[in-house]
Amino acid sequence: MTFALRTYASPVGELRLVAGDNGLAAILWPVDTDRVSLIDQVTSTNHPTLDAASDELDAYFSDPTHRFEIQLDLHGTEFQRATWSALAEIEPGTTTTYGQLAQQLGRPKAARAIGAAIGKNPVSIILPCHRVLGAGGAMTGFAGGIDVKRQLLSHEGVSDTE
C-alpha cells in the first residue's frame, strides 16, 4: 500500500493529510508520534484525495455544519471501525460522552475501550472525536490537544465545556 502526504495549514494548526489507495487514511497533528503509523510508507505529495481533503476541511472551517463526504481508507479492528463510524453520527455543535457511545454501540460497560478506540481515530475532525467528552462533560484527551478540542467545539458553537 502506498500513501501520499500533504501539509494543510488549518485555523487550529498545521495538519498532515495522508491519502491511501482508497481514500483519506489519516489527519495527523504535529504532536502525533505513534497514533497512526503510515508516514514511513509515503511515496508522493500529490493525490486527488489530498485535494479533496483540503477542500473539505476548508469548507468545515468556513461552515462548522459542513458534512464531510470524502472517501476514507481506514485500517483498524472491527471494534475500532464501529466506534469510528459512531463518531460520524455525532451532529456538529453537539457533544456526547464515552459512556453514551458505549450504550449506543450496545456495549454499556465498554466506555474505556471506546476511549481507546477513539484515541486511535486516524482522521480527527472528519470523524469528530473532539465532540466526545468524559463523564459529566469533562474535557478529556484529544490528539491535537485540549486547547484545540476547545477551539473546534467553540467553532461549532459549543461553549459550555470545562
C-alpha positions as CSV (number, residue, x, y, z in Angstrom):
1,M,0.0,0.0,0.0
2,T,1.3,3.5,-0.8
3,F,0.4,6.8,0.8
4,A,0.7,10.4,-0.3
5,L,1.1,13.2,2.3
6,R,0.5,16.9,2.2
7,T,0.7,19.6,4.9
8,Y,-2.5,21.6,5.5
9,A,-2.5,25.0,7.3
10,S,-5.7,25.0,9.3
11,P,-7.0,27.6,11.8
12,V,-6.2,25.2,14.6
13,G,-2.6,24.5,13.4
14,E,-0.7,22.6,10.8
15,L,-2.1,19.2,9.9
16,R,-0.6,16.4,7.8
17,L,-3.1,14.8,5.4
18,V,-2.4,11.3,4.3
19,A,-4.1,9.7,1.4
20,G,-4.2,5.9,0.9
21,D,-5.1,3.8,-2.1
22,N,-8.8,4.1,-1.4
23,G,-9.3,7.5,0.3
24,L,-8.1,9.6,3.2
25,A,-6.1,7.5,5.6
26,A,-5.1,10.0,8.3
27,I,-5.0,13.5,9.5
28,L,-2.0,13.9,11.8
29,W,-1.2,16.6,14.3
30,P,2.3,17.9,14.8
31,V,2.3,16.2,18.2
32,D,1.4,12.8,16.7
33,T,4.1,10.2,17.2
34,D,2.5,6.8,17.2
35,R,-1.3,7.2,16.9
36,V,-1.1,6.4,13.2
37,S,2.0,4.8,11.7
38,L,1.8,5.5,7.9
39,I,4.4,8.2,7.4
40,D,7.2,5.8,6.6
41,Q,5.2,4.5,3.6
42,V,4.7,7.9,1.9
43,T,5.7,8.0,-1.7
44,S,4.1,11.2,-3.0
45,T,2.8,14.7,-2.1
46,N,0.2,14.7,-5.0
47,H,-3.0,12.8,-4.9
48,P,-6.6,13.8,-5.7
49,T,-7.7,12.7,-2.3
50,L,-5.4,15.3,-0.7
51,D,-7.0,18.0,-2.9
52,A,-10.5,16.8,-1.8
53,A,-9.5,16.6,1.9
54,S,-8.1,20.2,1.8
55,D,-11.3,21.4,0.1
56,E,-13.5,19.6,2.7
57,L,-11.5,21.0,5.6
58,D,-11.7,24.5,4.1
59,A,-15.5,24.0,3.9
60,Y,-15.7,22.9,7.5
61,F,-13.6,25.8,8.8
62,S,-15.8,28.2,6.8
63,D,-19.1,26.5,7.9
64,P,-19.0,24.2,11.0
65,T,-22.1,22.5,9.9
66,H,-20.4,21.1,6.8
67,R,-20.9,17.4,6.3
68,F,-17.8,15.5,5.2
69,E,-18.2,13.3,2.2
70,I,-14.7,12.3,1.5
71,Q,-13.9,8.7,0.9
72,L,-11.9,7.2,3.9
73,D,-9.3,4.5,3.8
74,L,-9.3,3.4,7.4
75,H,-7.4,0.5,8.9
76,G,-8.4,-0.8,12.4
77,T,-10.1,-3.6,14.2
78,E,-13.8,-4.3,13.8
79,F,-14.4,-2.6,17.2
80,Q,-12.4,0.4,16.2
81,R,-14.2,0.8,12.9
82,A,-17.6,0.5,14.6
83,T,-16.5,3.2,17.1
84,W,-15.2,5.4,14.4
85,S,-18.5,5.0,12.4
86,A,-20.4,6.1,15.5
87,L,-18.3,9.3,15.7
88,A,-19.5,10.2,12.2
89,E,-23.1,10.3,13.5
90,I,-22.4,13.0,16.2
91,E,-24.0,16.1,14.9
92,P,-22.0,19.3,14.5
93,G,-22.5,21.6,17.5
94,T,-23.3,18.7,19.8
95,T,-21.3,16.5,22.2
96,T,-21.7,13.1,23.7
97,T,-19.7,11.0,26.2
98,Y,-17.7,7.8,26.1
99,G,-20.4,6.2,28.1
100,Q,-23.2,7.3,25.8
101,L,-21.3,6.0,22.8
102,A,-20.8,2.7,24.6
103,Q,-24.5,2.5,25.2
104,Q,-25.2,3.4,21.5
105,L,-22.9,0.6,20.4
106,G,-24.6,-1.9,22.7
107,R,-21.5,-2.2,24.9
108,P,-22.6,-0.3,28.0
109,K,-19.5,-1.4,30.1
110,A,-17.0,-0.6,27.3
111,A,-16.6,3.2,27.8
112,R,-12.9,2.8,28.4
113,A,-12.5,0.6,25.3
114,I,-14.5,3.2,23.4
115,G,-12.0,5.8,24.6
116,A,-9.1,3.7,23.5
117,A,-10.6,3.2,20.0
118,I,-11.3,6.9,19.8
119,G,-7.7,7.5,20.7
120,K,-6.7,5.7,17.6
121,N,-9.1,7.6,15.3
122,P,-6.9,8.3,12.3
123,V,-9.0,11.2,10.8
124,S,-9.6,13.7,13.6
125,I,-12.1,16.5,12.7
126,I,-13.7,14.4,9.9
127,L,-14.6,11.7,12.4
128,P,-15.3,14.2,15.1
129,C,-13.7,12.7,18.2
130,H,-13.5,16.3,19.5
131,R,-17.2,16.0,20.2
132,V,-16.7,13.3,22.8
133,L,-16.4,14.3,26.4
134,G,-15.7,12.5,29.6
135,A,-18.4,11.7,32.2
136,G,-20.2,14.8,33.3
137,G,-18.9,16.8,30.4
138,A,-15.2,16.7,31.4
139,M,-12.8,17.8,28.7
140,T,-10.6,14.8,28.1
141,G,-7.8,13.7,25.7
142,F,-7.6,14.7,22.1
143,A,-4.8,14.1,19.7
144,G,-4.5,17.8,18.8
145,G,-4.5,18.8,22.5
146,I,-7.3,20.0,24.8
147,D,-6.9,23.6,23.6
148,V,-7.5,22.6,20.0
149,K,-10.5,20.5,21.1
150,R,-12.0,23.6,22.8
151,Q,-11.3,25.6,19.7
152,L,-13.1,23.1,17.5
153,L,-16.1,22.9,19.8
154,S,-16.2,26.7,20.1
155,H,-16.1,26.9,16.2
156,E,-19.2,24.6,16.2
157,G,-21.0,26.8,18.8
158,V,-20.4,24.6,21.9
159,S,-19.3,26.8,24.7
160,D,-20.3,25.1,27.9
161,T,-17.4,22.7,28.2
162,E,-15.0,22.7,31.2
